């Protein structure tokens, strides 16, 4: 790590967590790195995630953030792809 690096925590959900097999990562990034650049880095490491690039939302320190938001030392970045779940309609017999 150099003086021009920061350390952030990245919380992974859904497809991101499945790809990495862990719920969070600790990353070193250059000063001035944006949320979307971290997303791009993760996609470069796991190209199957590319399908989620345009629909992933970002959160920084428990607040939703724009993709171009610059990260700071110690930030917690959350990547939130669309998720589905819950129970569907129940079909009952006669």
N, CA, C and O atoms as CSV, one atom per row, in Angstrom:
chain,resi,resn,atom,element,x,y,z
A,1,UNK,N,N,0.849,-1.187,0.000
A,1,UNK,CA,C,0.000,0.000,0.000
A,1,UNK,C,C,0.888,1.241,0.000
A,1,UNK,O,O,1.845,1.334,0.769
A,2,UNK,N,N,0.558,2.188,-0.871
A,2,UNK,CA,C,1.310,3.431,-0.921
A,2,UNK,C,C,0.491,4.539,-0.287
A,2,UNK,O,O,-0.667,4.337,0.079
A,3,UNK,N,N,1.104,5.721,-0.157
A,3,UNK,CA,C,0.368,6.851,0.422
A,3,UNK,C,C,-0.778,7.293,-0.470
A,3,UNK,O,O,-1.673,8.008,-0.019
A,4,UNK,N,N,-0.761,6.876,-1.738
A,4,UNK,CA,C,-1.849,7.257,-2.629
A,4,UNK,C,C,-2.931,6.176,-2.695
A,4,UNK,O,O,-3.784,6.203,-3.582
A,5,UNK,N,N,-2.895,5.230,-1.760
A,5,UNK,CA,C,-3.915,4.186,-1.677
A,5,UNK,C,C,-4.818,4.409,-0.478
A,5,UNK,O,O,-4.430,5.010,0.524
A,6,UNK,N,N,-6.038,3.901,-0.616
A,6,UNK,CA,C,-6.975,3.863,0.504
A,6,UNK,C,C,-7.423,2.414,0.672
A,6,UNK,O,O,-7.320,1.611,-0.255
A,7,UNK,N,N,-7.916,2.093,1.855
A,7,UNK,CA,C,-8.470,0.771,2.120
A,7,UNK,C,C,-9.959,0.926,2.338
A,7,UNK,O,O,-10.398,1.765,3.125
A,8,UNK,N,N,-10.745,0.105,1.629
A,8,UNK,CA,C,-12.201,0.121,1.778
A,8,UNK,C,C,-12.690,-1.305,2.022
A,8,UNK,O,O,-11.990,-2.276,1.733
A,9,UNK,N,N,-13.891,-1.409,2.553
A,9,UNK,CA,C,-14.576,-2.687,2.701
A,9,UNK,C,C,-15.690,-2.715,1.671
A,9,UNK,O,O,-16.439,-1.747,1.536
A,10,UNK,N,N,-15.804,-3.813,0.947
A,10,UNK,CA,C,-16.860,-3.974,-0.049
A,10,UNK,C,C,-17.774,-5.096,0.416
A,10,UNK,O,O,-17.347,-6.242,0.553
A,11,UNK,N,N,-19.025,-4.761,0.656
A,11,UNK,CA,C,-20.033,-5.748,1.040
A,11,UNK,C,C,-20.661,-6.291,-0.243
A,11,UNK,O,O,-21.057,-5.527,-1.124
A,12,UNK,N,N,-20.744,-7.607,-0.336
A,12,UNK,CA,C,-21.244,-8.263,-1.543
A,12,UNK,C,C,-22.588,-8.915,-1.275
A,12,UNK,O,O,-22.796,-9.531,-0.230
A,13,UNK,N,N,-23.498,-8.775,-2.227
A,13,UNK,CA,C,-24.807,-9.393,-2.124
A,13,UNK,C,C,-25.132,-10.108,-3.427
A,13,UNK,O,O,-24.563,-9.817,-4.478
A,14,UNK,N,N,-26.051,-11.037,-3.331
A,14,UNK,CA,C,-26.606,-11.761,-4.474
A,14,UNK,C,C,-25.516,-12.283,-5.410
A,14,UNK,O,O,-24.633,-13.020,-4.972
A,15,UNK,N,N,-25.564,-11.915,-6.687
A,15,UNK,CA,C,-24.632,-12.456,-7.690
A,15,UNK,C,C,-23.178,-12.153,-7.345
A,15,UNK,O,O,-22.302,-12.974,-7.616
A,16,UNK,N,N,-22.905,-10.996,-6.756
A,16,UNK,CA,C,-21.528,-10.646,-6.395
A,16,UNK,C,C,-21.014,-11.600,-5.307
A,16,UNK,O,O,-19.879,-12.073,-5.372
A,17,UNK,N,N,-21.844,-11.867,-4.331
A,17,UNK,CA,C,-21.441,-12.779,-3.260
A,17,UNK,C,C,-21.277,-14.200,-3.792
A,17,UNK,O,O,-20.368,-14.921,-3.381
A,18,UNK,N,N,-22.155,-14.595,-4.702
A,18,UNK,CA,C,-22.032,-15.930,-5.294
A,18,UNK,C,C,-20.727,-16.054,-6.074
A,18,UNK,O,O,-20.055,-17.083,-5.994
A,19,UNK,N,N,-20.366,-15.028,-6.818
A,19,UNK,CA,C,-19.148,-15.068,-7.626
A,19,UNK,C,C,-17.898,-15.149,-6.762
A,19,UNK,O,O,-16.961,-15.880,-7.086
A,20,UNK,N,N,-17.881,-14.403,-5.668
A,20,UNK,CA,C,-16.696,-14.354,-4.813
A,20,UNK,C,C,-16.704,-15.399,-3.700
A,20,UNK,O,O,-15.649,-15.763,-3.179
A,21,UNK,N,N,-17.874,-15.873,-3.342
A,21,UNK,CA,C,-17.974,-16.880,-2.296
A,21,UNK,C,C,-17.758,-16.360,-0.887
A,21,UNK,O,O,-17.575,-17.143,0.045
A,22,UNK,N,N,-17.779,-15.049,-0.725
A,22,UNK,CA,C,-17.628,-14.426,0.591
A,22,UNK,C,C,-18.575,-13.227,0.667
A,22,UNK,O,O,-18.955,-12.674,-0.365
A,23,UNK,N,N,-18.956,-12.824,1.873
A,23,UNK,CA,C,-19.878,-11.691,2.009
A,23,UNK,C,C,-19.214,-10.316,1.920
A,23,UNK,O,O,-19.896,-9.311,1.717
A,24,UNK,N,N,-17.880,-10.266,2.071
A,24,UNK,CA,C,-17.213,-8.961,1.981
A,24,UNK,C,C,-15.750,-9.119,1.591
A,24,UNK,O,O,-15.135,-10.168,1.786
A,25,UNK,N,N,-15.219,-8.041,1.036
A,25,UNK,CA,C,-13.818,-7.965,0.630
A,25,UNK,C,C,-13.199,-6.721,1.250
A,25,UNK,O,O,-13.893,-5.735,1.498
A,26,UNK,N,N,-11.918,-6.764,1.496
A,26,UNK,CA,C,-11.158,-5.579,1.866
A,26,UNK,C,C,-10.241,-5.292,0.683
A,26,UNK,O,O,-9.441,-6.139,0.285
A,27,UNK,N,N,-10.366,-4.088,0.124
A,27,UNK,CA,C,-9.604,-3.737,-1.074
A,27,UNK,C,C,-8.751,-2.497,-0.846
A,27,UNK,O,O,-9.118,-1.601,-0.087
A,28,UNK,N,N,-7.617,-2.467,-1.513
A,28,UNK,CA,C,-6.802,-1.265,-1.606
A,28,UNK,C,C,-7.105,-0.641,-2.966
A,28,UNK,O,O,-7.110,-1.322,-3.992
A,29,UNK,N,N,-7.355,0.655,-2.953
A,29,UNK,CA,C,-7.683,1.395,-4.170
A,29,UNK,C,C,-6.887,2.687,-4.178
A,29,UNK,O,O,-6.460,3.178,-3.133
A,30,UNK,N,N,-6.698,3.225,-5.359
A,30,UNK,CA,C,-6.034,4.519,-5.484
A,30,UNK,C,C,-6.944,5.624,-4.953
A,30,UNK,O,O,-8.168,5.538,-5.058
A,31,UNK,N,N,-6.335,6.657,-4.387
A,31,UNK,CA,C,-7.099,7.834,-3.994
A,31,UNK,C,C,-7.826,8.344,-5.241
A,31,UNK,O,O,-7.238,8.417,-6.320
A,32,UNK,N,N,-9.094,8.692,-5.089
A,32,UNK,CA,C,-9.878,9.189,-6.218
A,32,UNK,C,C,-10.707,8.124,-6.908
A,32,UNK,O,O,-11.430,8.422,-7.859
A,33,UNK,N,N,-10.612,6.876,-6.441
A,33,UNK,CA,C,-11.397,5.789,-7.027
A,33,UNK,C,C,-12.877,6.008,-6.735
A,33,UNK,O,O,-13.251,6.408,-5.632
A,34,UNK,N,N,-13.720,5.741,-7.744
A,34,UNK,CA,C,-15.166,5.895,-7.579
A,34,UNK,C,C,-15.824,4.538,-7.322
A,34,UNK,O,O,-15.219,3.485,-7.524
A,35,UNK,N,N,-17.059,4.594,-6.878
A,35,UNK,CA,C,-17.819,3.373,-6.623
A,35,UNK,C,C,-17.911,2.518,-7.885
A,35,UNK,O,O,-17.725,1.303,-7.826
A,36,UNK,N,N,-18.197,3.144,-9.018
A,36,UNK,CA,C,-18.331,2.361,-10.253
A,36,UNK,C,C,-17.002,1.750,-10.689
A,36,UNK,O,O,-16.990,0.683,-11.304
A,37,UNK,N,N,-15.900,2.399,-10.385
A,37,UNK,CA,C,-14.595,1.824,-10.718
A,37,UNK,C,C,-14.330,0.556,-9.911
A,37,UNK,O,O,-13.724,-0.389,-10.416
A,38,UNK,N,N,-14.781,0.536,-8.666
A,38,UNK,CA,C,-14.655,-0.690,-7.872
A,38,UNK,C,C,-15.539,-1.771,-8.490
A,38,UNK,O,O,-15.121,-2.922,-8.615
A,39,UNK,N,N,-16.753,-1.403,-8.873
A,39,UNK,CA,C,-17.631,-2.360,-9.543
A,39,UNK,C,C,-16.984,-2.923,-10.796
A,39,UNK,O,O,-17.041,-4.128,-11.044
A,40,UNK,N,N,-16.368,-2.052,-11.587
A,40,UNK,CA,C,-15.674,-2.497,-12.804
A,40,UNK,C,C,-14.524,-3.448,-12.469
A,40,UNK,O,O,-14.282,-4.419,-13.185
A,41,UNK,N,N,-13.827,-3.160,-11.382
A,41,UNK,CA,C,-12.721,-4.033,-10.955
A,41,UNK,C,C,-13.232,-5.432,-10.623
A,41,UNK,O,O,-12.622,-6.430,-11.006
A,42,UNK,N,N,-14.356,-5.496,-9.907
A,42,UNK,CA,C,-14.915,-6.788,-9.548
A,42,UNK,C,C,-15.389,-7.545,-10.793
A,42,UNK,O,O,-15.227,-8.761,-10.890
A,43,UNK,N,N,-15.969,-6.818,-11.729
A,43,UNK,CA,C,-16.424,-7.437,-12.974
A,43,UNK,C,C,-15.233,-7.930,-13.793
A,43,UNK,O,O,-15.316,-8.984,-14.423
A,44,UNK,N,N,-14.141,-7.193,-13.793
A,44,UNK,CA,C,-12.943,-7.635,-14.509
A,44,UNK,C,C,-12.412,-8.939,-13.918
A,44,UNK,O,O,-11.909,-9.795,-14.646
A,45,UNK,N,N,-12.525,-9.088,-12.593
A,45,UNK,CA,C,-12.065,-10.304,-11.934
A,45,UNK,C,C,-13.031,-11.469,-12.136
A,45,UNK,O,O,-12.614,-12.628,-12.132
A,46,UNK,N,N,-14.313,-11.170,-12.312
A,46,UNK,CA,C,-15.356,-12.188,-12.527
A,46,UNK,C,C,-16.261,-11.712,-13.668
A,46,UNK,O,O,-17.321,-11.139,-13.414
A,47,UNK,N,N,-15.856,-11.942,-14.919
A,47,UNK,CA,C,-16.604,-11.427,-16.076
A,47,UNK,C,C,-18.069,-11.841,-16.137
A,47,UNK,O,O,-18.859,-11.176,-16.808
A,48,UNK,N,N,-18.455,-12.912,-15.462
A,48,UNK,CA,C,-19.869,-13.300,-15.472
A,48,UNK,C,C,-20.751,-12.243,-14.807
A,48,UNK,O,O,-21.968,-12.238,-14.993
A,49,UNK,N,N,-20.139,-11.357,-14.038
A,49,UNK,CA,C,-20.903,-10.287,-13.378
A,49,UNK,C,C,-21.237,-9.125,-14.320
A,49,UNK,O,O,-21.992,-8.227,-13.947
A,50,UNK,N,N,-20.688,-9.134,-15.520
A,50,UNK,CA,C,-20.886,-8.010,-16.453
A,50,UNK,C,C,-22.363,-7.739,-16.726
A,50,UNK,O,O,-22.748,-6.595,-16.966
A,51,UNK,N,N,-23.181,-8.770,-16.693
A,51,UNK,CA,C,-24.613,-8.584,-16.947
A,51,UNK,C,C,-25.279,-7.673,-15.916
A,51,UNK,O,O,-26.364,-7.147,-16.166
A,52,UNK,N,N,-24.641,-7.484,-14.764
A,52,UNK,CA,C,-25.221,-6.672,-13.700
A,52,UNK,C,C,-24.671,-5.250,-13.673
A,52,UNK,O,O,-25.122,-4.436,-12.867
A,53,UNK,N,N,-23.706,-4.933,-14.536
A,53,UNK,CA,C,-23.035,-3.625,-14.511
A,53,UNK,C,C,-24.015,-2.450,-14.532
A,53,UNK,O,O,-23.895,-1.541,-13.710
A,54,UNK,N,N,-24.962,-2.450,-15.438
A,54,UNK,CA,C,-25.837,-1.287,-15.615
A,54,UNK,C,C,-27.015,-1.225,-14.645
A,54,UNK,O,O,-27.733,-0.226,-14.598
A,55,UNK,N,N,-27.210,-2.287,-13.875
A,55,UNK,CA,C,-28.364,-2.296,-12.968
A,55,UNK,C,C,-27.966,-2.367,-11.492
A,55,UNK,O,O,-28.829,-2.414,-10.616
A,56,UNK,N,N,-26.673,-2.374,-11.223
A,56,UNK,CA,C,-26.200,-2.400,-9.838
A,56,UNK,C,C,-26.283,-1.009,-9.228
A,56,UNK,O,O,-25.884,-0.022,-9.847
A,57,UNK,N,N,-26.798,-0.941,-8.019
A,57,UNK,CA,C,-26.815,0.314,-7.262
A,57,UNK,C,C,-25.703,0.259,-6.241
A,57,UNK,O,O,-25.210,-0.815,-5.898
A,58,UNK,N,N,-25.316,1.416,-5.760
A,58,UNK,CA,C,-24.204,1.510,-4.812
A,58,UNK,C,C,-24.663,2.178,-3.524
A,58,UNK,O,O,-25.511,3.070,-3.529
A,59,UNK,N,N,-24.086,1.725,-2.437
A,59,UNK,CA,C,-24.279,2.375,-1.153
A,59,UNK,C,C,-22.911,2.612,-0.537
A,59,UNK,O,O,-22.024,1.763,-0.622
A,60,UNK,N,N,-22.752,3.759,0.077
A,60,UNK,CA,C,-21.499,4.082,0.769
A,60,UNK,C,C,-21.855,4.495,2.186
A,60,UNK,O,O,-22.590,5.458,2.403
A,61,UNK,N,N,-21.323,3.755,3.140
A,61,UNK,CA,C,-21.555,4.048,4.559
A,61,UNK,C,C,-23.042,4.187,4.882
A,61,UNK,O,O,-23.466,5.142,5.534
A,62,UNK,N,N,-23.819,3.218,4.413
A,62,UNK,CA,C,-25.252,3.090,4.697
A,62,UNK,C,C,-26.146,4.102,3.989
A,62,UNK,O,O,-27.317,4.231,4.346
A,63,UNK,N,N,-25.632,4.821,3.000
A,63,UNK,CA,C,-26.440,5.737,2.194
A,63,UNK,C,C,-26.296,5.356,0.727
A,63,UNK,O,O,-25.201,5.013,0.282
A,64,UNK,N,N,-27.396,5.414,-0.033
A,64,UNK,CA,C,-27.283,5.192,-1.467
A,64,UNK,C,C,-26.373,6.265,-2.052
A,64,UNK,O,O,-26.365,7.406,-1.593
A,65,UNK,N,N,-25.612,5.885,-3.068
A,65,UNK,CA,C,-24.640,6.809,-3.665
A,65,UNK,C,C,-24.656,6.671,-5.179
A,65,UNK,O,O,-25.001,5.622,-5.723
A,66,UNK,N,N,-24.280,7.744,-5.839
A,66,UNK,CA,C,-24.150,7.733,-7.294
A,66,UNK,C,C,-22.892,6.955,-7.678
A,66,UNK,O,O,-21.932,6.912,-6.909
A,67,UNK,N,N,-22.891,6.341,-8.858
A,67,UNK,CA,C,-21.726,5.572,-9.295
A,67,UNK,C,C,-20.424,6.377,-9.340
A,67,UNK,O,O,-19.343,5.816,-9.162
A,68,UNK,N,N,-20.521,7.675,-9.575
A,68,UNK,CA,C,-19.311,8.500,-9.700
A,68,UNK,C,C,-18.842,9.076,-8.360
A,68,UNK,O,O,-17.966,9.941,-8.339
A,69,UNK,N,N,-19.411,8.612,-7.247
A,69,UNK,CA,C,-18.998,9.077,-5.925
A,69,UNK,C,C,-17.596,8.569,-5.607
A,69,UNK,O,O,-17.318,7.376,-5.727
A,70,UNK,N,N,-16.714,9.483,-5.203
A,70,UNK,CA,C,-15.340,9.136,-4.857
A,70,UNK,C,C,-15.303,8.524,-3.464
A,70,UNK,O,O,-15.926,9.030,-2.531
A,71,UNK,N,N,-14.568,7.433,-3.341
A,71,UNK,CA,C,-14.442,6.736,-2.064
A,71,UNK,C,C,-13.327,7.326,-1.222
A,71,UNK,O,O,-12.367,7.892,-1.745
A,72,UNK,N,N,-13.465,7.188,0.087
A,72,UNK,CA,C,-12.477,7.676,1.041
A,72,UNK,C,C,-11.963,6.533,1.902
A,72,UNK,O,O,-12.587,5.476,1.985
A,73,UNK,N,N,-10.839,6.750,2.532
A,73,UNK,CA,C,-10.243,5.771,3.441
A,73,UNK,C,C,-11.289,5.273,4.441
A,73,UNK,O,O,-11.972,6.065,5.091
A,74,UNK,N,N,-11.401,3.940,4.551
A,74,UNK,CA,C,-12.289,3.343,5.534
A,74,UNK,C,C,-13.742,3.231,5.129
A,74,UNK,O,O,-14.556,2.719,5.898
A,75,UNK,N,N,-14.094,3.701,3.928
A,75,UNK,CA,C,-15.491,3.616,3.499
A,75,UNK,C,C,-15.940,2.168,3.378
A,75,UNK,O,O,-15.144,1.263,3.127
A,76,UNK,N,N,-17.243,1.980,3.565
A,76,UNK,CA,C,-17.881,0.689,3.319
A,76,UNK,C,C,-18.749,0.854,2.077
A,76,UNK,O,O,-19.731,1.596,2.084
A,77,UNK,N,N,-18.377,0.162,1.029
A,77,UNK,CA,C,-19.105,0.201,-0.237
A,77,UNK,C,C,-19.960,-1.044,-0.347
A,77,UNK,O,O,-19.489,-2.153,-0.095
A,78,UNK,N,N,-21.219,-0.863,-0.724
A,78,UNK,CA,C,-22.128,-1.980,-0.921
A,78,UNK,C,C,-22.539,-1.983,-2.389
A,78,UNK,O,O,-22.964,-0.959,-2.925
A,79,UNK,N,N,-22.409,-3.145,-3.037
A,79,UNK,CA,C,-22.890,-3.320,-4.399
A,79,UNK,C,C,-24.211,-4.060,-4.333
A,79,UNK,O,O,-24.286,-5.160,-3.787
A,80,UNK,N,N,-25.254,-3.459,-4.889
A,80,UNK,CA,C,-26.596,-3.995,-4.753
A,80,UNK,C,C,-27.171,-4.289,-6.138
A,80,UNK,O,O,-27.735,-3.403,-6.780
A,81,UNK,N,N,-27.026,-5.536,-6.599
A,81,UNK,CA,C,-27.649,-5.893,-7.867
A,81,UNK,C,C,-29.140,-6.146,-7.636
A,81,UNK,O,O,-29.571,-6.309,-6.494
A,82,UNK,N,N,-29.922,-6.179,-8.706
A,82,UNK,CA,C,-31.332,-6.522,-8.510
A,82,UNK,C,C,-31.425,-7.927,-7.922
A,82,UNK,O,O,-30.655,-8.818,-8.283
A,83,UNK,N,N,-32.353,-8.106,-7.036
A,83,UNK,CA,C,-32.555,-9.427,-6.447
A,83,UNK,C,C,-34.025,-9.788,-6.553
A,83,UNK,O,O,-34.895,-8.919,-6.608
A,84,UNK,N,N,-34.276,-11.050,-6.579
A,84,UNK,CA,C,-35.656,-11.514,-6.541
A,84,UNK,C,C,-35.764,-12.495,-5.395
A,84,UNK,O,O,-34.762,-13.030,-4.922
A,85,UNK,N,N,-36.926,-12.716,-4.975
A,85,UNK,CA,C,-37.094,-13.653,-3.877
A,85,UNK,C,C,-38.482,-13.568,-3.309
A,85,UNK,O,O,-39.390,-12.990,-3.907
A,86,UNK,N,N,-38.628,-14.138,-2.176
A,86,UNK,CA,C,-39.946,-14.176,-1.576
A,86,UNK,C,C,-40.749,-15.302,-2.177
A,86,UNK,O,O,-40.240,-16.090,-2.974
A,87,UNK,N,N,-41.978,-15.372,-1.799
A,87,UNK,CA,C,-42.809,-16.449,-2.315
A,87,UNK,C,C,-43.723,-15.914,-3.402
A,87,UNK,O,O,-44.211,-14.786,-3.335
A,88,UNK,N,N,-43.935,-16.732,-4.378
A,88,UNK,CA,C,-44.830,-16.381,-5.468
A,88,UNK,C,C,-46.274,-16.693,-5.090
A,88,UNK,O,O,-46.565,-17.047,-3.947
A,89,UNK,N,N,-47.160,-16.559,-6.045
A,89,UNK,CA,C,-48.562,-16.845,-5.755
A,89,UNK,C,C,-48.748,-18.323,-5.417
A,89,UNK,O,O,-48.053,-19.189,-5.949
A,90,UNK,N,N,-49.667,-18.583,-4.552
A,90,UNK,CA,C,-49.983,-19.944,-4.162
A,90,UNK,C,C,-51.200,-20.401,-4.953
A,90,UNK,O,O,-52.213,-19.707,-5.038
A,91,UNK,N,N,-51.067,-21.587,-5.526
A,91,UNK,CA,C,-52.195,-22.141,-6.259
A,91,UNK,C,C,-52.844,-23.187,-5.371
A,91,UNK,O,O,-52.208,-24.154,-4.951
A,92,UNK,N,N,-54.097,-22.978,-5.099
A,92,UNK,CA,C,-54.811,-23.914,-4.246
A,92,UNK,C,C,-55.696,-24.806,-5.100
A,92,UNK,O,O,-56.251,-24.385,-6.115
A,93,UNK,N,N,-55.806,-26.021,-4.668
A,93,UNK,CA,C,-56.665,-26.988,-5.378
A,93,UNK,C,C,-58.130,-26.755,-5.089
A,93,UNK,O,O,-58.484,-25.885,-4.293
A,94,UNK,N,N,-58.981,-27.532,-5.734
A,94,UNK,CA,C,-60.433,-27.378,-5.550
A,94,UNK,C,C,-60.897,-27.701,-4.156
A,94,UNK,O,O,-62.090,-27.613,-3.866
